[in-house]
Amino acid sequence: MFRLFERLLDPTARTPETPPPAGLVAFYWHYAGQARGLLAALFVVGFAVALLDACIPLFIGHVVGMISTHEPGQLFAAAWPQLVGMAVVLLLVRPSVLCLQNLITNQAIAPGLSNLVRWQSHWHLVRQSWSFFQNDFAGRLANRVMQTGPSLRESIVAGTNAVWYILVYGGSAVALLATNDLALAIPALLWFVGYLSLLRYFVPRLRDRSRHMSEVRSTVTGRVVDSYTNIVTVKLFARPRDEDEFVRAVIDEHTVAFRQQLRLITQFGLCLSSMNALMVVSTASTAIWLWTAGRIEIGAIAMALPLTWQIANIAGWVAHNVTSIFENIGVVQDGMRSIAVPRQMPDRPDATTLRVTRGEVRFETVRFGYGTARGVLHGIDLAIAPGERVGLVGRSGSGKSTLVNLLLRFHELEGGRILIDGQDISAATQESVRAHIAMVTQDTSLLHRSIRDNIRYGKPGAGEQEIVEAAARAHALEFIDALEDWQGRRGLDAHVGERGVKLSGSQRQRIALARVILKDAPILVLDEATSALDSEVEAAIQEQLDGLMKGRTVIAIAHRLSTIARMDRLIVLDHGRVVEEGSHARLLASGGAYARLWQRQSGGFRDQNLPQRIDAAAGE
């Protein structure tokens, strides 16, 4: 039975290409529409539950009426069909309908719809552009993805139940009271008018305050996660007190928002409880007056009092649900700020799969400036032949990393185009472009998974032997074999911690090199690839890099010019323009910008034989 309902909605079965719409109702329907059958069933069952609950006071009134009009020895003989019928409803029908409601809510909708929203929201966010993640807290994004699903589901379920209890139970109650005497229904009718007035006044205010509180709560999460993520910096600069203030300020803001919301809830509860008490007393007084006047039977009083008391209880439950609904709507609206965002830099509808056979790279009049008037790159023209090894040289801010990021399609060009094997990369899917480029960065970030998983990231289908060989070529096996994590996992099974914090910079970089070796892409980008290595390890890995570079198109960035002097050609950038290009020896001889950079790094010392030794090494 449980499995039958649990299989009705698979949260990870669908991955829609389009992002959710920005409108609140449309956002709800984007997800709820995928479970429309279950929600329709919940709607029908909710109607049945409300109707059955409305029958209970009616049954009580009937029983009291029968007791007052029959002798004890004649009651069952005369009224057994009604008594048995009421017993069947209470013992079999109502529990069965409640069980069905719980199965739909708890087994199908609660886990299915909640995780469907989480899965599809994550699927959409992870395909956002790099700049999207640079502009927000990772913790706040994660909080919105995790909280939006349960809040959307809970507001739908609670809203469905609340609607039926208000309409079905409330309407049935007024009708039952009016059938005995119209005067008996007047207190309940007046109560409904007051109840709707309360909702009209408080609900919009609760919605606005709930949304504000949810926004502040997301900021709290973002700041806390930011402190934890950068805990090394906090410790190194002895700034825990500054972090206290950073977090305390937003927690204080959240406290104020929370208190303002709870003030409204308390005021609403006070008004509602006063109205409930007034309704019960008025109905009881009216019922007693009508009975003394002979206008109703004792059974009507027995029905009216529990009926109005039940209305008061349900009103409190509905009010709590309404409060919860708008708290959850506030969470959903906050989540929409990150989830219902059009995908930045989507692939073209007609995007093709990039196919690389040679590895030729061409930059044609490339302009880019992150949307600023000043710009960063100003008309770069650069052709890199298949298998050529090119080094990018220049001062910080000259545009080296920007050029590489454009090649990887982290940003859209503002002018010009980039070709790989004659194919405009803007017309290809981003994943296919990056699949043919392997990159090792200076700031190596590893996944909080095992060493094996991190290396295999370069080639998901790699076997164990391939992983071991890649690790050996990156000179990583010597420390991997000795690793043991906090749960006793060893070697390749050891986990590296968030962003690889359990490893040294040198170890992280060697794992990254192993990952690139395993990827075996035709285009290789090295951005300060050996900056975190000591001289002995760098010399050993340089030999592996030389082997890895053979037959591949290589673009290398390094501030230490000695590490890229052996490239086939050096491109010197300055203020976003190519100012020089040529071999190391030629550029030194020309006495231009590169020669000045080289002289500054070597402290004025110039090895006259270095160009010849570099050329000889490159020819080996």
N, C-alpha and C positions, 0 to 999 in steps of 0.2 A: 504493500500500500504506500509506504513512504517513498520507495524508489520510483513508483509510478508517477507521483507528483513531482519528485525531485528532477525527473528527466524531462519535464514539460518545458523548461526554459534553460537552454545552455548559454551561459553568459559570454562565452568566448567564441561562439560559433560564427558570429558575423563581424566584419570589419568594414563598415561603410566608408566610402571614399570621401564623402562630403562632410565638412564639419557641422556640428549642430548649429541651428539658427540662433540669432541673438535675442529674439522676442521671447518673453517668459513662457507664454502659452505654447508657442511653437517649439521651444526648447523642451518643455515637458512632453509634448506629443512626439517629438523626435525619438525619445527613448520609450515612452509608454506605449506608443503605437506598435513597438516590436513585441509587446506582451498584451496586445489588445484582447485576445481570447481569454486570458487569465483574468484580466481586469473586468471584462464583461461578466465572467462567472462570479467574481467577487461581488460585483454590483447586484446580481440576482440573489446570491446567497445572503448578502447584507440586508436586502429587502425582506427575505424570509425570516431572518433572525429578529429584525425589528418587529415584524408582524407577530411572531410567536411571543416575544416579550410583552407586547401589548395585550396578549390574551390572558396573561397571568392574573392581573387584577380582576379581569372579567370572570375568570374561573372562581376566584375568591368570593366575588359577589354572588355568583350562582350558588356556590356551596352554602354560604350563609343564608341565602334566600330559601334554599331547599330545607335547611335545618329548621328555619323559622316557620315553615308551612307544613311540615310532615312530623308525624309521631316517630319516636326512635325506632320502633319495630317495623315501621312501614317505609322508612327512607330508602333503604337499598333496593327493596322490591319494586318500588315505584320509579326510582331514578337511576338504577344501575347502568343503563346505556350511557347516560351523560357522564356519570362518574368514571366509568371505564374509559370513555373517550377522552376525558380530560387527563386521566392517568397515562394513557398511551401517548398523548401529545407531550406531556411533561417528562415521561420516562424514556421514550424512544425517539419521537420526532425531533424535539428540540435538541437533545444531545447529539443526534446524528447530523443535524444542520450545523450546529456549532462546531462539530468535528470537521465537517467539510469546509467550513469557513477557515478553521485553523490550518487545515492541510493546504488550502490554496494560498493563505497568507504566509505561513511559516515555512512550508516545504518548497513551494514553487516561487512565490513572488519575492519573499525577503532575501534569500541568498541569490536568486537568479537575477532579479532586476537591479539590486544593489551592485552586484559585481559586473553586470552588463554595462552599467553607466561607468563604473571604474575602468573596465577594460577598454571600452571604446574611447573614453576621455584620454586615457594614457596613450592609446594607439594614435590618437590625433595629436596630442602634445609632443610625443617623441619625434614626430615628423615635422615639427615646427623648425624654423631656421635657428641657426646658432645665436643670432642676435636676440631672438625671442627669449632665450634662457639667460642671456647676459643682462637683461633688463629687469629681472625679478629674482626674488629669493627662491632657491630650490626647495626649501622647506615649505614655503607658502604654496608653491605649485603642487607639491605632493599632498599637502593638507587639503587643498581644494579638490584634487582628484579623489582622495579617500573619503571626504565628507559629503560630497555632492550626491553620490549614489544612494547611501542610506537616507539622506534627507529627502531626496526626490521620492523615493519609494514610500517612506513613512508619511509624507504629506498626502500622497495619493490614497494610501490605504486608510489613513485617519479621516481624510476628507470624505471618502466614500461612506464609511461607517457613520460619520457625523450627519451627513445629508439624510441618510435613511432614518436615523433615530429622530431627527427633527421633524421630517415630513411624515414618516409612517407612524411612529409612536405618538408624536404630538398630535397629528391629525386624528388618529384613532381615539386618543384619549378625549379630545374635545367632542368628537362624534358620540362616543359612548356616554359621556356626561350629558350631552344635549338630548339624547334619546330618552333619558329618564326625566329630565326637566331642563328647559333652556336656561333657567336661572342658575342651575348647577354648573353650567359651562362658562358663565361670565367671568369668574375669577381666573380661570385658565386662559381665556381669550385675552383678558387684560394683561396677564403675565406674559403672553407671547408678544404682545405689542411692546411691552417694556424690554423684553429679552432682545428683540430685533433692534430696538433703539440702542441698547447697550453694545451690541455687536457692531452696529454702524459707527458708533463713536470710538470704540476701543480698537477694533480690528485694524484700521489703517495705521493707527499710531503704533500698535504692536508690530505691524509689518515693517515700518520704517526703522523702529528701534532695533528689531531683530536683525535687519540687514546691516545696520551700522555695527552692532555687536559682533556679527559674523566677520565683517571686514577687519575689525580690530583684532579678533581672535586669530585670524590668518596672519596678521602682522606679528602677533606674539610668537606664533609658531615659527615664522620666518626668521625673526631675530634670534630666538633661542637656538635654532638649527645653525644659523650663521656663526654664532659664538662657538658652538660645539665643533663645527667644521674647521674653524680656524683656531682651535684650542692651542696649537703650538705657538702661533703668533701671540695669543693672549698671554701664555706663560713666558715666552721669551722677553716680552716687553713689560712684564709684571703689571698687567692692566686688568686684573679681575674686577677691580672697583669700577673702572670705566664700563666694563661689560655689565656690571650690576646696574649702573645708571641707564645704560642703553636698553636693557630689558625692563627695568623698573618703570621707566617712563611709559612704555606701552602697556604694561600690566596695570598701572594706575589708570590709564585711559580706558582699558577694558573693564576695570572695576566700576568706573563711573557709568559706562554704557550699560553694564550689567545691572547696576542699581536702578538706573532710569527705567530699564525694561521691567524689573521686578516691582517697581512702584506701580506701574500700570496694571500688572497682574494682580497685585494686592488690592488696588482700588476696584478692579473688575470683580474680584472675588467677594469683596465687601458688599458691593451693590447687588451682586447676584444672590448672595446668601440672604440678604434682607428681602429681596423680591420673592425668593423661594418660601421664606417663612411667612410672608404676607399672603402668598397664594394658598399655602396649606391651611392657615388659620381661617382665611376667608372661605375656602371651600368647605372646611369642617363646619363653620358657623352656618353657612348657607344650607348645607345638607341637614343639620339638626333642625334648622328652622322649617325646612320643607317637610321633614318627617313629622314634626309636631303639628304641622298644618295638614298632614295626611296626604300630601301630594306625591311622596315617594315611599317605597318600601325600605325595610331595614337592610335588605340586600344591596340596595343602591348606595347606602352609606358605606357598607363594607367594600363596595367596589370603588367608590369615589375617593376615599381616604388613601388607600395604598396606591391608587392611580396617580393622584396628585403628588404624593410623596415620591413615587417613582419618577414622575416628571422632574421634580426638584433634583433628585439624584442624577438623572440622565443629563439635566441641564448643566450640572457641575462637571460631569464627565465630558460633555460636548464642549463646554467652555475651556476645559483643560486641553481637549483635542484641538480646539481652534487656536489656542495659544501655541501649542506644539506645532500645529500646521504652519503658522506664520513664522515661528522660529526656523522651521525647516525650509520654508520658502526663502527666508533671509539667507540661509546657508547656500541654497541653490543659486540665488542671485549673485552672491559673492563668488561662487564657483564659476558662474558664467563669465566673469571678468577674465578668466584665463582659458576656459574651455570653449566658450562660444566665440572664438576669435578666428577669423579667416586665416587659413594657413599662409604664413609668409613664405615667399619663394616656392610656390607649388610648381610641380612639373607641368609643362605644357600638355594640353589634352592630346596632342599628336606626338608627344615625346617618343623618341626611339631609344633603343638600347645601343649604347656606344660599343663599337667593336674596335679593338686595338690589335694590330698585327705588327707594327713597326715601332711605334712610340715617338713619332714626330710631334713636337709641340710648337705652336706658333701663337704669339701675342701680336695682334694687329691693331694699332692705334688705340690701345687700352687706356680708358680714363675711368677713374674712380676716386671718390672722396668722402664716403660715408654720409652723403647728402649735404655736405658743407660746401660753401662757396669757394673756400680756399683750396679744397681738393687734396689728394694724396698722390695719385698717379696721373701723369699728364702726357698722354699719347705714347705709351710704351709700344715699340715695335721690336720684336725679338723672335728669332727663329732658332729652335734647338733641334738638331738633326737626330734621327734615331740612333740610340746608343751613345750619344754625346754626353759627356760629363761637364756640367756647367756649375760654376760657383757664383752666388749672388753676394756682392760686397757693397758696403756702404755704411754710413753712420746710422745710429738709431733714428728711426723716423723717416728714413729715406724711401721706404715702401717695399722692402724685401719680403717681409711676412705677409703684407697685404697682397702682393703679387701671387704668392703661393696660395693664400686663402681664396683668391679668385679662381685659380686653377682648380681648386677643390670644390668650387661652387658654393662656398659659404656665404657669398654675397652676389647680387646681380650687378653686372657691369653697368656703368653709367654712359659708356661709349666704347665703340670698338667691339672686337670679338676675340675669342680664344678657340683655337682649333687643335684637335688631337687627331693625327692621321687624316687631316683634311675635313674632319667633322666638327661642326660648331657645337661646343659642349652645352650651349644654352638650349639646343634643340634635343638634347639627350636627357634621359632620366638621371637624377642626381646620384642614385645608388649605383647605376652602371658606370658613371664617371669615377666615383670614389673606389669602385671595385678594382679599377685598373691602376690605382695609385697607392703606393705604400709610403707611409710617412713615419718618421721618428722625430719626436719633438723634444725640446729642452725640458719642458715641464711635463714629465711623463705621469700620466694618471692611470692607475690600474683599477679594475673592478673588484668589489669586495667579494671575491670568489677564490677558488683554488688557483694555484700556480698553473695547473693543467688547463683550466678553463680560460685563463688569461692568455696563455700562449695559443691555444686552439682558436681564439677569437680571430686570428689571422686566416684560419682555414677550418671552418666548422666541421668538415667531414674528415679531418686528419686523424690518422691512427696513432697509437701510442708510440711506435717507433719513430714516426715523423716528428712528433713533439719532442722526443728525447734528442733526436739529431739536431733539431733547430736550437734547442737549449744548449747543446754542446757547442755548436758553431758560435753562439753568442757568449760563450764562456760563462754560462749561468749554472751549469750542473754542479760546479764546485761548491756553491753555496746552497743550491736547492736541496741536495742530498742531506744537508745538515739542518734544514729548517724543521721546526715543530711549532704549531700554533697553540692557542690557549685551550683547545679541545683535544690536544694530543695527536692531531693529524700531522703526518710527516711528508717530507719530500714534495712531490707534485700535488699531493692532496692537501697540503697546508694552505690555509687561507691567508690573504695578504692584508686584511683590514681595509677600512674605507680609504679609497684613493691610493691604496698600497702603503699605508703609513707604517706597517710592520716591517717594511724593508727600507734599506738605505737608498739614497739617490742613485748610487751606482748599480745596486741590485735591480731597482725598478727599471733603469734604462736598459739593462741587459735583458730583462724579461720583454721589454718593448721591442728590442732588436730581434729577439727570438720570434716574436709575433710577426714582425715584418719579413723575416727570413721565410717563415712558413707561408705567408701570403703569396710570395713569389710573383709580385706584380711587375708589369713591364716598365712602369715609370716609378722612380724612387725619389722621394723628397726627404732630405736630411736637414732638420732645423736644429743646429747645435747638438747633433746626435751623440757626441761623445763628451759633452761639457761636464757631466756629472761623474766622469770616470777618472781614476787616478792614472798617472802616466804609464805604469806598467800594464794595467788592464786596457788602457786606450791603445797602446801599441799592439797588443794582441788582437783586439777587436778590429783595429784598422785593417789588419790583414784579411779578416772575414768580410769587412765592408768592401775592400778592393775586389774580392771574389764575387760578392753580391752585386757589385756595380757592373761587372762585365756583361755586355750584351743588353744593358738596360739604359734608358734615358734617365739621367740623374740631375737633380737640381739640389744644390747644397747651399745652406746658409750657415755662416760661422763668423763670429766676431774675432776669433783667433785666426788670423789670416794663414798661419802656418798649416792649419788643418785642411784648408781647401786650395792651397797653392798648387797641388798636384792635379787639379782639374784640367780638362782639355781647354776650357775657356773660362775666363772670369768676366762677369758683367758688373760694372761699377755703377751704382745708382746714387743719385744725389737730388734731393727735393723732387722725387717722383719722376726723374728722367734718367735715361741711360747716358752717362757722360763718357764712359770708356768701356772698351771690351778688347779682350786679347788674352794671350797666355801670361803666366806670371812673369816670365823673363821679359817679354815684350813690354808689359805695363811698367815694370821697374825701369826699363831702359828709356821709356818715354818721359819719365819724370813728372807724371801728372798726379791726379787725385789718389790713385792706388799707391803710387810710390810714396806719397806723403803719409798715407795711412800705415804703410809698411814701416816706414822710418819711425813713425811715432810709437808703434808697438814694439819695435826692436830697440828703442831707446837711442836711436841714432846710429847703432851699429849695423853695418851692412856686410853680409857675407857674400863676397864676389863670386864664390863658387856655388852658392846655393841654387841659382837658376839651372846650372848644368847638372847638379846632382838631382834636382827635382825632375828635369826632363829625362834623365837617365832612368830614374825610378819609374816614371810614367810609362816608359817604353818597355819595361820588363814584363 
